[in-house]
Amino acid sequence: MPILTKMSEVPTPESLPFFEGGGNTFHKHRCPHGPHDWLCNSPYCEVLTDLCPDHEGHEPVRKGSEPWRR
């Protein structure tokens, strides 16, 4: 089951999958499998050119679910 979701509320030139991480601003990742772009709003991303969660990449850290808070 895909983790990424298609954007439907805001029309864009192209419909990109996105990951809801709880941040305020979306940024664009580039998955080398395909390759394809996907949007994310996690405030903790450091690498923007790695595999996406749908292609066995790590899921971005969600705001409020940080590993160091557990």
Stockholm file with secondary structure:
# STOCKHOLM 1.0

chainA/1-70         MPILTKMSEVPTPESLPFFEGGGNTFHKHRCPHGPHDWLCNSPYCEVLTDLCPDHEGHEPVRKGSEPWRR
#=GR chainA/1-70 SS CCSCEECCSSCCSSCCEEECCSCSSCEEEEETTTTEEEEECCTTCCCSSSCCGGGTCCCCCCTTCCGGGC
#=GC SS_cons        CCSCEECCSSCCSSCCEEECCSCSSCEEEEETTTTEEEEECCTTCCCSSSCCGGGTCCCCCCTTCCGGGC
//
